[in-house]
Amino acid sequence: MSSKIGAALGKAALTAALSLALMGTAAAASFQITTQSSGTGLFDLDGMFTTAGPEGHDLPYTLRTTTTLSDPALLHSSANRTAWQDNDASVQVDLEVGGVHYQLAQTNRYVMLDYHADVGGAAYNVLNLYVDLRPYSTGNSASLSQAIALPQGLLPFDATMTPVALSSPDILRGWVEAGIYYSDDVFSHQLGSAIATPQNFSYTLVAVPEPGTYAMTLLGCAVLAGAGALRARAADESRNRAA
């Protein structure tokens, strides 16, 4: 009898665990976009970071950004353009220019991911990641824009917000631009800028499970562990009776 009860409990536990897994899969997910590029550029961004600079022409650089979209919303959808936006994104920027490392991490940022056909009629599509930033000490707003050219047909417009990993040779070319601004109700003035030409570029988008998904997964593991213990106890009782 105990072995039957243990088996029944084990089956019920497995069913519960599978249900939890399905619930976790169905949970809403945020998305994380990681970009990496390197090349040379013109930099005039003093005041953007806590470290002075960067400033100079034809400087070697490497850039890595991690952007987490917590609640992306569809901004535009058509046959040749799809755009998403998020008003509550977190952004981390790691930039090295001329051997000097610059870093910032900010939350509650506006981000737009815009994928469209080239406006000049070129045989590629453009995927642009725009991030609104706060400069450290100069101006009151800043921006970072990273764009890549992709062969037509490589990434469907309706798949912009789906997991993907892109790098050369899929990325035909890339652009990196940044700016620092002072704006008020009357005018807007640009205080600094950067334009870089990447020789290497990679772009990755992944779905990030909500914290509740991890909790449900752990609970499912606990249920399975409990069911295993019950089955082991039932087996011991059965062996003891047989002895």
C-alpha positions in Angstrom: 0.0 0.0 0.0 2.8 2.4 0.9 4.5 1.9 -2.4 1.3 2.6 -4.2 0.8 5.8 -2.2 4.4 6.8 -2.9 4.0 6.1 -6.6 0.8 8.2 -6.7 2.4 11.0 -4.8 5.4 10.8 -7.1 3.2 11.1 -10.2 1.3 14.0 -8.6 4.6 15.7 -7.8 5.8 15.3 -11.3 2.6 16.7 -12.7 2.9 19.6 -10.4 6.5 20.2 -11.4 5.6 20.1 -15.1 2.8 22.6 -14.5 5.2 24.9 -12.7 7.6 24.6 -15.5 4.9 25.5 -18.0 3.9 28.4 -15.9 7.5 29.6 -15.8 7.7 29.4 -19.5 4.6 31.4 -19.9 5.8 34.2 -17.6 6.6 37.5 -19.2 10.2 38.0 -20.0 12.4 41.1 -20.3 15.0 41.3 -23.0 18.7 42.0 -22.8 20.7 43.4 -25.7 24.5 43.2 -25.7 26.6 44.9 -28.3 30.4 44.9 -28.8 32.4 46.9 -31.3 35.9 48.1 -31.9 37.6 50.4 -34.4 38.6 54.0 -34.5 36.8 57.2 -33.9 36.5 60.9 -33.1 35.7 61.5 -29.4 34.7 64.8 -27.6 32.8 63.5 -24.7 34.4 65.2 -21.7 31.8 65.3 -19.0 29.9 62.2 -20.0 31.8 59.9 -17.5 33.3 60.3 -14.1 36.8 60.1 -15.7 37.8 63.1 -17.7 37.6 62.6 -21.5 37.6 61.0 -23.9 38.9 63.5 -26.4 40.8 63.1 -29.6 40.8 62.1 -33.3 41.4 58.7 -34.9 41.6 57.0 -31.5 41.3 53.3 -31.1 38.3 52.2 -29.1 36.4 49.2 -27.8 32.8 49.5 -26.7 30.5 47.1 -24.9 26.9 47.9 -23.9 24.3 45.9 -22.1 20.8 47.1 -22.3 18.0 45.5 -20.4 14.4 46.2 -21.6 12.0 45.6 -18.7 8.7 46.4 -20.6 9.3 47.0 -24.3 6.3 48.2 -26.2 5.7 48.1 -30.0 6.0 51.7 -31.3 5.6 51.0 -35.1 5.0 48.0 -37.3 4.8 48.0 -41.1 6.1 46.0 -44.1 9.5 47.7 -44.0 9.9 48.9 -40.4 9.4 47.7 -36.9 10.3 49.8 -33.8 10.1 49.1 -30.1 10.6 51.4 -27.1 11.1 51.1 -23.4 10.9 53.9 -20.9 12.3 51.9 -18.0 15.4 50.3 -19.3 18.8 49.8 -17.6 22.0 50.5 -19.5 25.6 49.7 -18.8 28.3 51.2 -21.0 32.0 50.1 -21.0 34.1 52.2 -23.3 37.9 52.1 -23.7 39.5 54.9 -25.8 43.2 55.2 -26.2 43.8 52.8 -23.4 41.6 54.7 -20.9 38.5 52.9 -19.5 35.2 54.7 -19.1 32.1 53.2 -17.5 28.5 54.2 -16.6 25.5 52.3 -15.4 22.1 53.9 -15.4 18.4 52.9 -14.9 15.0 54.3 -15.9 16.4 55.1 -19.4 14.5 55.5 -22.6 15.6 53.1 -25.3 14.3 52.6 -28.9 15.2 49.6 -31.1 14.4 50.6 -34.7 14.7 48.2 -37.6 14.0 49.6 -41.1 14.9 49.4 -44.7 17.7 51.7 -45.7 16.2 55.1 -46.5 18.7 55.7 -49.3 17.5 52.5 -51.1 20.7 50.5 -50.4 20.3 46.7 -50.5 20.4 46.3 -46.8 18.3 46.9 -43.7 19.4 49.0 -40.7 19.0 48.0 -37.1 19.5 50.9 -34.7 19.7 50.8 -30.9 19.2 54.3 -29.5 19.7 55.0 -25.7 19.0 58.1 -23.8 21.6 58.8 -21.1 22.5 61.2 -18.3 25.9 62.9 -18.6 28.0 63.0 -15.4 28.9 66.7 -15.3 28.2 68.5 -18.6 24.8 69.3 -20.0 21.6 67.7 -18.9 21.1 64.9 -21.5 23.1 62.6 -23.7 22.5 59.9 -26.2 24.2 56.8 -27.7 23.2 55.3 -31.0 24.6 52.1 -32.5 23.5 50.9 -35.9 24.3 47.9 -38.0 23.5 47.1 -41.7 22.1 43.6 -42.3 21.5 41.8 -45.6 17.9 42.0 -46.7 16.0 38.9 -45.6 18.4 37.9 -42.9 16.2 39.2 -40.0 12.5 39.6 -40.7 11.0 42.9 -39.6 8.5 41.0 -37.4 11.4 39.2 -35.6 13.1 42.3 -34.3 12.3 41.4 -30.6 13.3 37.7 -30.8 16.5 36.1 -29.6 19.3 36.5 -32.2 23.1 36.6 -32.3 24.7 38.6 -35.2 28.3 39.3 -36.1 30.5 39.5 -39.2 30.0 38.6 -42.0 26.2 39.0 -41.3 26.8 42.5 -40.1 27.8 44.4 -43.3 28.9 47.6 -41.5 28.3 49.5 -38.3 28.0 53.1 -37.0 28.4 54.4 -33.5 27.4 58.0 -32.6 27.1 59.8 -29.2 26.3 63.3 -28.1 26.0 65.5 -25.0 23.4 68.2 -24.9 22.0 71.1 -22.8 18.3 71.6 -23.4 15.7 73.8 -21.9 12.3 75.2 -23.0 13.9 77.6 -25.4 16.8 75.8 -27.2 19.0 72.8 -27.3 22.8 73.0 -27.7 25.2 70.2 -28.4 28.2 70.2 -26.1 30.0 67.1 -27.1 29.9 64.3 -29.6 31.5 61.1 -30.8 31.6 59.3 -34.2 33.2 55.9 -34.5 33.7 53.5 -37.4 33.7 49.9 -36.1 35.9 47.3 -37.8 34.2 44.6 -35.7 30.7 44.5 -34.4 28.5 41.9 -32.6 24.8 42.2 -31.5 23.0 39.7 -29.3 19.4 39.8 -28.0 18.2 37.2 -25.4 15.1 36.8 -23.3 15.6 37.1 -19.6 13.1 35.2 -17.4 11.2 37.2 -14.7 12.3 36.5 -11.1 9.0 34.6 -10.6 10.1 32.1 -13.2 13.2 31.2 -11.1 11.1 30.9 -8.0 8.7 28.5 -9.6 11.5 26.4 -11.0 13.0 26.1 -7.5 9.6 25.2 -6.1 9.2 22.5 -8.8 12.6 21.1 -7.8 11.6 21.0 -4.2 8.4 19.1 -5.1 10.3 16.6 -7.1 12.8 16.1 -4.2 9.9 15.6 -1.8 8.4 13.0 -4.1 11.7 11.2 -4.4 12.0 11.0 -0.6 8.5 9.6 -0.3 9.2 6.9 -2.9 12.5 6.0 -1.1 10.6 5.7 2.2 7.9 3.5 0.6 10.6 1.2 -0.9 12.3 0.9 2.5 9.1 -0.1 4.2 8.4 -2.6 1.5 11.8 -4.2 1.9 11.4 -4.3 5.7 8.1 -6.2 5.4 9.6 -8.6 3.0 12.5 -9.3 5.4 
